[in-house]
Amino acid sequence: MLDFLLVFLAYLLGSIPSAVWVSKYFYGMDIREFGSGNAGATNTFRILGKNAGIIVMVADMLKGFLAVKLSLFSYYSWHPQPSIPFVNLQVVLGIAAVVGHIFPIFAGFRGGKGIATLFGMILGIQPLVAVSLVGVFMLMLFATRYVSLSSISASIAFPLLILFIFREPELSYKVFAIGTAALVVLTHHKNISRLLTGSESKAPIFKKRDKRRKNNN
């Protein structure tokens, strides 16, 4: 019964609409009415800029991280760490937070794609994997300035790291990693189409670097 309560709390935590609240209270607009229409960090970066985007990204990451840490309440009751039930509970709690982000009860069930929340979840379960994914994300972002492409690249790297580098023994985590990569690619199909046609918007970061390159040319 306690585990079900924790899953519900994780969903409520994920439902905190960071992008919507930041856009409404600080910019007088609903981020979902602009750009891609998603209430996430990517669209916030694109529409409101770097400062708002960073705030939303960190807040969304915290949702996934804290949701996973709810498992500690159950751990002290009957899940000896790092048992299979404990890891499974962490995965379920993280998924609940991601679902909450995508379908937030506090924002009319219209949320984002859950990438930052998903990353926070991975950070809570396996920090070293999360740091590796940050490396993949930042390298791609620095090279292209496409947040969507960076997210897709990191998501594809997730199961590869789990299966071949860190060799995670837990089957449920392996399945989750593969499913996550597939889901992220599917939910970014519009972004992929725009990337292929060259119409995808770039994040308003690294402007000084781009300006230097333009001047050198």
C-alpha positions in Angstrom: 0.0 0.0 0.0 2.8 2.4 0.8 4.5 1.8 -2.6 1.2 2.8 -4.4 1.1 5.9 -2.3 4.7 6.7 -3.2 3.9 6.2 -6.9 1.0 8.6 -6.7 3.2 11.2 -4.9 5.8 10.7 -7.6 3.2 11.4 -10.3 2.1 14.6 -8.4 5.7 15.7 -8.1 6.2 15.2 -11.9 3.0 17.1 -12.5 4.5 20.4 -11.2 4.3 22.4 -14.5 7.6 24.3 -14.2 7.6 25.7 -17.7 4.0 26.8 -17.5 4.4 28.6 -14.1 7.7 30.3 -15.1 6.2 31.5 -18.4 3.0 32.7 -16.8 4.3 34.4 -13.7 7.5 35.9 -15.1 6.6 36.5 -18.7 2.8 36.8 -18.7 2.3 34.1 -21.3 1.6 30.4 -21.5 4.6 28.6 -23.1 2.3 26.0 -24.6 0.8 28.6 -26.9 4.2 29.2 -28.6 6.8 27.3 -30.5 6.3 23.6 -30.4 3.5 23.9 -27.8 5.3 21.7 -25.3 5.7 22.7 -21.7 9.3 21.7 -21.3 12.8 23.0 -21.2 13.5 22.8 -24.9 10.6 25.0 -25.9 11.4 27.3 -23.0 15.0 27.7 -24.2 13.6 28.4 -27.7 10.9 30.9 -26.8 12.1 32.6 -23.5 15.8 32.2 -23.7 18.7 30.8 -21.8 17.8 32.0 -18.2 14.3 30.7 -18.2 15.3 27.6 -20.0 18.0 26.7 -17.4 15.5 27.3 -14.5 12.9 25.1 -16.1 15.5 22.4 -17.0 16.8 22.2 -13.4 13.3 22.2 -11.9 12.2 19.4 -14.2 15.4 17.4 -13.5 14.7 17.8 -9.7 11.2 16.3 -10.2 12.7 13.0 -11.6 15.5 13.0 -9.0 13.3 13.5 -6.0 10.7 11.1 -7.3 13.3 8.3 -7.4 14.4 9.3 -3.9 10.9 8.6 -2.6 12.0 5.0 -2.7 14.0 5.5 0.4 10.8 5.6 2.5 10.0 2.2 1.3 13.6 1.0 1.5 13.7 1.4 5.2 10.5 -0.7 5.5 11.2 -3.8 3.5 13.4 -3.3 0.4 17.1 -4.1 1.2 19.2 -2.0 -1.2 20.1 -2.8 -3.9 17.6 -5.6 -4.2 15.6 -6.2 -7.4 12.4 -4.9 -5.8 14.2 -1.7 -4.7 15.5 -1.0 -8.2 12.1 -1.9 -9.7 10.4 0.6 -7.4 12.9 3.3 -8.3 12.2 2.8 -12.0 8.4 2.8 -11.4 8.7 6.0 -9.4 10.7 7.7 -12.0 8.3 6.7 -14.8 5.4 8.0 -12.7 7.2 11.4 -12.5 7.8 11.4 -16.2 4.1 10.6 -16.9 3.2 13.4 -14.5 5.4 15.8 -16.5 3.8 14.7 -19.8 0.2 14.7 -18.4 0.3 17.1 -15.5 -2.8 17.2 -13.4 -1.9 20.8 -12.3 -1.9 22.0 -15.9 -4.8 20.4 -17.7 -2.8 17.3 -18.6 -0.8 19.3 -21.2 2.9 19.0 -20.4 6.2 18.4 -22.1 8.1 15.5 -23.4 9.8 14.6 -20.1 13.4 14.6 -21.2 14.8 16.6 -18.3 12.6 14.7 -15.8 13.8 11.5 -17.3 17.4 12.6 -16.8 16.7 13.5 -13.2 15.4 10.0 -12.7 18.5 8.5 -14.1 20.6 10.8 -12.0 18.8 9.5 -8.9 19.3 5.8 -9.9 22.7 5.7 -11.5 24.6 9.1 -11.2 27.6 7.9 -13.3 25.4 7.0 -16.2 23.6 10.4 -15.9 27.0 12.2 -16.0 27.9 10.3 -19.1 24.6 11.3 -20.8 25.2 14.9 -19.9 28.5 14.7 -21.7 26.8 13.3 -24.8 24.1 16.0 -24.6 26.5 18.9 -24.1 28.9 17.8 -26.9 26.0 17.6 -29.3 24.5 20.9 -28.1 27.8 22.7 -28.4 28.3 21.3 -31.9 24.9 21.9 -33.3 22.9 24.1 -30.9 19.9 21.8 -31.5 18.4 20.8 -28.1 16.1 18.3 -29.7 19.0 16.5 -31.5 21.1 16.6 -28.2 18.2 15.0 -26.4 17.7 12.3 -29.0 21.5 11.6 -29.0 21.6 11.2 -25.2 18.5 9.0 -25.2 20.1 6.6 -27.8 23.3 6.6 -25.8 21.4 5.6 -22.6 20.7 1.9 -23.5 24.2 1.6 -25.2 25.8 2.7 -21.9 23.6 0.4 -19.8 24.1 -2.6 -22.0 27.8 -2.4 -23.2 29.7 0.0 -20.9 28.2 -0.3 -17.4 26.6 -3.7 -18.0 23.7 -3.2 -15.7 22.5 -6.6 -14.4 18.9 -5.7 -13.7 16.6 -6.7 -16.5 13.9 -4.2 -15.8 16.4 -1.4 -16.1 17.7 -2.7 -19.4 14.2 -2.9 -20.8 13.5 0.6 -19.5 16.6 2.0 -21.1 15.7 0.5 -24.5 12.1 1.6 -24.2 13.1 5.1 -23.2 15.3 5.5 -26.3 12.5 4.3 -28.6 9.9 6.6 -26.9 12.1 9.7 -27.1 12.7 9.1 -30.8 9.0 8.6 -31.4 8.0 11.7 -29.4 10.6 13.8 -31.3 9.3 12.7 -34.8 8.3 16.3 -35.6 11.7 17.6 -34.5 13.4 14.9 -36.6 11.4 16.0 -39.6 12.4 19.6 -39.0 16.0 18.6 -38.6 16.0 16.8 -41.9 14.4 19.8 -43.7 16.7 22.3 -41.9 13.8 24.2 -40.2 14.5 23.2 -36.6 15.1 26.2 -34.4 18.5 26.4 -32.6 18.8 27.2 -28.9 19.8 30.8 -28.2 23.1 29.8 -26.6 26.7 30.0 -27.6 25.9 33.3 -29.5 29.4 34.7 -28.9 31.0 31.6 -30.4 28.7 31.8 -33.4 29.4 35.5 -33.9 33.1 34.9 -33.8 32.7 32.1 -36.4 30.7 34.4 -38.6 33.2 37.2 -38.3 36.1 34.9 -39.1 34.3 33.8 -42.3 
